Amino acid sequence: MSSPPEFEGSEYDSDEDVSRQMMDVLVNSGIPDASPLLAELTPEQFPLHFDERDGRLFHSHHSSPYPLPVDTPEQERLKVTHVILYRLIGANYVGPVSEALAPTPERQRLVLDLCTGSGKWVMEMASEFPHVQFRGIDIVPIATRYPLPNVQFEIHDVNTPWRWRTASVDMVHARSVSMAVLDYAAVLQEVGRVLRPNGLFVSYEWGRYPAFHPAMGLNPSEHAPGVCQFFAALTQALAVCRGIQHVAGTLPALLTAAGCFRDVTARQYFVPIGPWHEDPRMKEIGRGFRATLSRYADSVKPLLMDAGWTEEEVAAIAQAYLHDLRTVPGLVAVLHTVHAQKI
């Protein structure tokens, strides 16, 4: 199994220092990075994909509910999160992926990555599994211009039917796609359609709610009111403005209800926010992750204002949230993973 280079930090580094070191891991990995957003597009093409508002770049596809920016700061946040997940899990996947992608003499294996973004996951997996073909779809062209020979990126809205034939794909990967999905049950039906028998579906979704590590036994509403207020506002804004519901904890039930999956296996990972953890590795993960969540507050500000909060109210919500992130030990983000096989 391939792995990215190690990064080193000290307890005296700031969160942003640790975040930059994690970005250096990607730069030094030898895998091509995403292209500059404007490098590939003519002025006429730009509005077909992007909309600039208040100094941030968003997608311009009205059919998609995705509310976050797609610009360089947001891409960097997601890339650091990618490194954190690798450090946390020890691989770019959960579940029986190696078995699902084992070479077969009959044909070449095929993997589809939904909402691929910069394509970092696809590129690393394609390097680890060079005998497998990888396809990544997204609504904006922000993936690398230099894909590996077994990689292809395509512009496509995950909410519309996919071009792949029935029973033609060996694995479908969906990481943090819920903000781009209008009807997750419908997407799972499309997953079930394209997967071959025994094909694998793998999902990661973040819990959009405040949480402490279970060992702490603390009540978020009492000990982290700023974080509670932030996620309550975010949940309301997503529902009112985009029709997006929180699905992270419901995916096992949705997979079962779909009627075409077996061996549904779910797990939760508790990712520390800040350097409160005793384990040095988790402490470093916590510092880098807190930096990504601080940037996240900036990324959701336009959405909160669209939902009716004033600029001053949004600033107050963000300030209380950031104060809790910096000062309250024991906070975690809950990562919900689930994998299942096609019947």
C-alpha positions as CSV (number, residue, x, y, z in Angstrom):
1,M,0.0,0.0,0.0
2,S,1.4,3.4,-1.0
3,S,1.4,6.3,1.5
4,P,2.1,10.0,1.3
5,P,5.3,11.4,2.8
6,E,5.3,12.0,6.6
7,F,5.0,15.5,7.9
8,E,6.7,16.7,11.1
9,G,5.5,19.4,13.4
10,S,6.1,20.5,17.0
11,E,3.8,21.5,19.8
12,Y,4.8,25.1,19.2
13,D,3.6,25.2,15.6
14,S,0.3,27.1,15.0
15,D,-2.7,25.4,13.5
16,E,-2.0,27.1,10.1
17,D,1.7,25.9,10.3
18,V,0.5,22.3,10.7
19,S,-2.0,22.8,7.9
20,R,0.7,24.1,5.6
21,Q,2.9,21.2,6.5
22,M,0.1,18.9,5.5
23,M,-0.2,20.7,2.2
24,D,3.5,20.2,1.7
25,V,2.8,16.4,2.0
26,L,0.7,16.7,-1.1
27,V,3.2,18.9,-3.0
28,N,6.0,16.4,-2.3
29,S,3.9,13.3,-3.1
30,G,4.9,13.4,-6.8
31,I,1.3,13.3,-7.9
32,P,0.1,16.2,-10.1
33,D,-2.1,18.7,-8.3
34,A,-5.2,20.6,-9.5
35,S,-4.8,23.2,-12.2
36,P,-5.2,26.9,-11.5
37,L,-8.9,27.5,-11.9
38,L,-8.6,30.1,-14.7
39,A,-5.8,28.4,-16.7
40,E,-8.0,26.1,-18.8
41,L,-11.0,28.4,-19.5
42,T,-11.6,31.2,-21.9
43,P,-13.6,34.2,-20.8
44,E,-16.6,32.8,-22.7
45,Q,-16.4,29.5,-20.9
46,F,-15.9,30.8,-17.4
47,P,-19.6,31.7,-16.7
48,L,-20.6,28.2,-17.8
49,H,-18.9,26.8,-14.7
50,F,-18.2,29.5,-12.2
51,D,-19.8,32.5,-10.5
52,E,-17.8,35.0,-8.5
53,R,-19.5,36.5,-5.4
54,D,-18.0,38.6,-2.6
55,G,-14.5,37.6,-3.6
56,R,-15.3,33.9,-3.6
57,L,-15.7,31.5,-6.5
58,F,-18.8,29.2,-6.7
59,H,-20.1,26.8,-9.3
60,S,-22.7,28.3,-11.6
61,H,-24.8,25.2,-12.2
62,H,-28.3,25.9,-10.9
63,S,-29.3,22.3,-10.9
64,S,-26.8,21.5,-8.1
65,P,-27.4,22.4,-4.5
66,Y,-23.7,22.5,-3.6
67,P,-23.3,25.7,-1.5
68,L,-19.6,26.0,-0.8
69,P,-17.0,27.9,-2.8
70,V,-14.8,26.0,-5.3
71,D,-11.9,28.3,-5.2
72,T,-8.3,27.9,-4.1
73,P,-8.8,28.4,-0.3
74,E,-11.6,25.9,-0.2
75,Q,-9.6,23.4,-2.3
76,E,-6.7,23.7,0.1
77,R,-9.0,23.1,3.0
78,L,-10.3,19.9,1.4
79,K,-6.8,18.8,0.5
80,V,-5.6,19.1,4.1
81,T,-8.7,17.2,5.2
82,H,-7.7,14.5,2.7
83,V,-4.3,14.2,4.4
84,I,-5.9,14.1,7.8
85,L,-8.2,11.2,6.8
86,Y,-5.2,9.2,5.5
87,R,-3.4,9.8,8.7
88,L,-6.4,8.8,10.7
89,I,-7.4,5.7,8.9
90,G,-4.0,4.6,7.5
91,A,-5.3,4.3,3.9
92,N,-7.4,6.0,1.3
93,Y,-10.3,3.7,1.9
94,V,-12.3,1.6,4.3
95,G,-13.7,-1.9,3.6
96,P,-12.6,-4.7,1.2
97,V,-11.3,-2.4,-1.5
98,S,-8.2,-4.5,-2.3
99,E,-10.4,-7.5,-2.8
100,A,-12.9,-5.6,-5.0
101,L,-10.1,-4.2,-7.2
102,A,-8.0,-7.4,-7.4
103,P,-6.8,-8.0,-11.0
104,T,-9.0,-10.3,-13.1
105,P,-8.1,-11.8,-16.4
106,E,-11.6,-11.2,-17.9
107,R,-11.5,-7.4,-17.9
108,Q,-10.0,-4.2,-16.4
109,R,-11.5,-3.0,-13.1
110,L,-13.4,0.3,-13.1
111,V,-13.9,2.8,-10.2
112,L,-16.2,5.8,-10.2
113,D,-15.5,8.7,-7.8
114,L,-18.5,11.0,-7.2
115,C,-18.0,14.7,-6.7
116,T,-14.3,14.2,-7.2
117,G,-13.2,17.9,-6.7
118,S,-9.5,18.3,-7.3
119,G,-9.2,14.6,-8.0
120,K,-6.6,14.0,-5.2
121,W,-8.2,10.8,-4.0
122,V,-8.5,9.4,-7.6
123,M,-4.9,10.2,-8.4
124,E,-3.5,8.5,-5.3
125,M,-5.7,5.5,-5.7
126,A,-4.8,5.2,-9.4
127,S,-1.1,5.2,-8.4
128,E,-1.8,2.5,-5.8
129,F,-3.9,0.4,-8.2
130,P,-2.3,1.0,-11.6
131,H,-4.2,-1.9,-13.2
132,V,-7.6,-0.2,-12.4
133,Q,-9.3,2.4,-14.5
134,F,-10.6,5.4,-12.5
135,R,-13.2,8.0,-13.4
136,G,-14.0,11.1,-11.4
137,I,-17.1,13.3,-12.0
138,D,-17.8,16.8,-10.7
139,I,-19.8,19.9,-11.8
140,V,-16.7,22.1,-12.1
141,P,-13.4,21.5,-14.0
142,I,-10.9,21.8,-11.1
143,A,-9.1,18.5,-11.3
144,T,-5.5,18.2,-12.5
145,R,-4.8,18.8,-16.2
146,Y,-2.2,16.0,-15.9
147,P,-4.0,12.8,-14.9
148,L,-2.3,9.5,-14.8
149,P,-2.8,7.1,-17.7
150,N,-5.6,5.2,-15.9
151,V,-7.5,8.3,-14.9
152,Q,-10.2,10.4,-16.6
153,F,-12.1,13.3,-15.2
154,E,-15.5,14.3,-16.5
155,I,-18.0,17.2,-15.8
156,H,-21.3,15.8,-14.6
157,D,-23.9,16.6,-12.0
158,V,-24.2,13.6,-9.6
159,N,-28.0,14.2,-9.4
160,T,-28.6,13.3,-13.1
161,P,-28.3,9.8,-14.6
162,W,-24.7,8.7,-15.2
163,R,-23.4,7.5,-18.6
164,W,-22.1,4.2,-17.4
165,R,-23.9,1.0,-18.4
166,T,-25.8,-1.1,-15.9
167,A,-23.5,-3.5,-14.0
168,S,-20.3,-2.1,-15.5
169,V,-18.5,-0.5,-12.4
170,D,-16.5,-2.4,-9.7
171,M,-16.5,0.3,-7.1
172,V,-18.3,3.6,-6.4
173,H,-16.6,6.0,-4.0
174,A,-18.5,8.9,-2.4
175,R,-16.7,11.1,0.1
176,S,-18.4,14.2,1.5
177,V,-20.9,14.4,-1.3
178,S,-24.1,15.0,0.7
179,M,-24.0,18.8,0.2
180,A,-24.1,18.2,-3.6
181,V,-27.0,15.6,-3.5
182,L,-30.7,16.5,-3.8
183,D,-32.0,12.9,-3.1
184,Y,-29.5,10.5,-1.6
185,A,-31.9,7.6,-2.0
186,A,-32.1,8.2,-5.7
187,V,-28.3,8.4,-6.0
188,L,-28.0,5.1,-4.2
189,Q,-30.4,3.6,-6.8
190,E,-28.0,4.8,-9.5
191,V,-25.1,3.4,-7.6
192,G,-26.9,0.1,-7.5
193,R,-27.6,0.2,-11.2
194,V,-24.0,0.8,-12.4
195,L,-22.3,-1.6,-9.9
196,R,-21.5,-5.1,-10.9
197,P,-22.8,-8.0,-8.7
198,N,-20.5,-7.9,-5.6
199,G,-19.3,-4.4,-6.6
200,L,-18.4,-2.1,-3.7
201,F,-19.9,1.2,-2.5
202,V,-17.8,3.2,0.0
203,S,-19.1,6.4,1.6
204,Y,-17.7,9.0,4.1
205,E,-19.9,11.7,5.5
206,W,-19.2,14.2,8.3
207,G,-21.7,14.6,11.1
208,R,-22.8,18.2,10.9
209,Y,-23.4,18.5,14.7
210,P,-21.4,19.4,17.8
211,A,-19.8,16.5,19.7
212,F,-17.3,15.7,22.4
213,H,-15.3,12.6,22.5
214,P,-17.5,9.9,24.2
215,A,-14.9,9.5,27.0
216,M,-15.4,13.1,28.0
217,G,-19.1,12.7,28.9
218,L,-19.8,16.4,28.2
219,N,-22.9,18.1,26.9
220,P,-22.1,20.2,23.9
221,S,-25.0,22.7,24.5
222,E,-23.5,23.4,27.9
223,H,-19.8,23.3,27.2
224,A,-19.6,24.4,23.6
225,P,-22.6,26.8,22.9
226,G,-20.8,28.6,20.1
227,V,-20.3,25.4,18.1
228,C,-23.9,24.4,18.8
229,Q,-25.1,27.7,17.5
230,F,-22.9,27.5,14.4
231,F,-24.1,24.0,13.4
232,A,-27.8,24.8,14.1
233,A,-27.5,27.8,11.8
234,L,-25.7,25.8,9.1
235,T,-28.3,23.0,9.3
236,Q,-31.2,25.5,9.0
237,A,-29.5,27.3,6.1
238,L,-28.8,24.1,4.2
239,A,-32.4,23.0,4.5
240,V,-34.0,26.4,3.7
241,C,-31.7,27.5,0.9
242,R,-30.7,24.3,-0.7
243,G,-33.1,21.5,0.4
244,I,-30.1,19.6,1.9
245,Q,-30.7,17.3,4.8
246,H,-28.2,15.7,7.2
247,V,-27.8,12.1,6.0
248,A,-24.5,10.9,7.6
249,G,-26.0,8.7,10.3
250,T,-28.8,7.5,8.1
251,L,-26.8,6.0,5.2
252,P,-26.9,2.4,6.6
253,A,-30.7,2.5,6.7
254,L,-30.8,4.1,3.2
255,L,-28.6,1.3,1.8
256,T,-30.7,-1.3,3.4
257,A,-33.9,0.3,2.1
258,A,-32.5,0.5,-1.4
259,G,-32.9,-3.3,-1.6
260,C,-29.8,-4.0,-3.7
261,F,-27.0,-4.0,-1.2
262,R,-25.7,-6.6,1.3
263,D,-23.1,-6.6,4.1
264,V,-23.8,-3.0,5.1
265,T,-21.0,-2.1,7.5
266,A,-20.9,1.2,9.3
267,R,-18.3,2.8,11.6
268,Q,-17.7,6.1,13.3
269,Y,-14.3,7.9,13.7
270,F,-13.8,10.6,16.2
271,V,-11.5,13.3,14.8
272,P,-10.0,15.6,17.5
273,I,-10.5,19.3,17.1
274,G,-7.4,21.0,18.5
275,P,-4.3,19.6,20.3
276,W,-6.1,18.2,23.4
277,H,-5.5,14.5,22.7
278,E,-2.7,12.8,24.6
279,D,-1.5,10.8,21.6
280,P,1.1,12.8,19.6
281,R,-0.3,11.6,16.2
282,M,-3.9,12.6,17.2
283,K,-2.7,15.8,18.7
284,E,-1.1,16.8,15.3
285,I,-4.2,15.7,13.5
286,G,-6.3,17.8,15.8
287,R,-4.3,20.9,15.1
288,G,-4.5,20.5,11.4
289,F,-8.1,19.7,11.5
290,R,-8.9,22.8,13.7
291,A,-7.3,24.9,11.0
292,T,-9.6,23.4,8.3
293,L,-12.7,24.0,10.5
294,S,-11.6,27.6,11.0
295,R,-11.5,28.0,7.2
296,Y,-14.9,26.3,7.0
297,A,-16.5,29.2,8.9
298,D,-15.4,31.5,6.1
299,S,-16.7,29.1,3.4
300,V,-20.2,28.9,4.9
301,K,-20.6,32.6,5.6
302,P,-22.3,33.3,2.1
303,L,-24.7,30.5,2.7
304,L,-25.7,31.9,6.1
305,M,-26.3,35.3,4.7
306,D,-28.4,33.8,1.9
307,A,-30.5,32.2,4.6
308,G,-31.3,35.6,6.1
309,W,-28.7,36.3,8.8
310,T,-27.1,39.8,8.5
311,E,-23.3,40.2,8.0
312,E,-23.0,41.2,11.7
313,E,-25.0,38.2,12.9
314,V,-22.9,35.8,10.8
315,A,-19.7,37.4,12.1
316,A,-21.0,36.9,15.7
317,I,-21.9,33.3,15.0
318,A,-18.5,32.6,13.5
319,Q,-16.7,34.4,16.3
320,A,-18.4,32.3,19.0
321,Y,-17.7,29.1,17.0
322,L,-14.0,29.9,16.6
323,H,-13.7,30.8,20.2
324,D,-15.0,27.4,21.2
325,L,-12.7,25.6,18.7
326,R,-9.7,27.4,20.3
327,T,-10.6,27.1,23.9
328,V,-12.7,24.0,24.6
329,P,-10.8,20.7,24.9
330,G,-12.4,17.4,23.9
331,L,-14.3,18.5,20.9
332,V,-14.4,16.1,18.0
333,A,-15.9,15.8,14.5
334,V,-17.7,12.6,13.8
335,L,-16.8,10.9,10.5
336,H,-19.4,8.3,9.5
337,T,-18.1,5.6,7.1
338,V,-20.2,2.9,5.5
339,H,-19.4,0.3,2.8
340,A,-21.7,-2.3,1.2
341,Q,-21.7,-4.7,-1.7
342,K,-24.1,-5.0,-4.5
343,I,-26.3,-8.0,-4.4
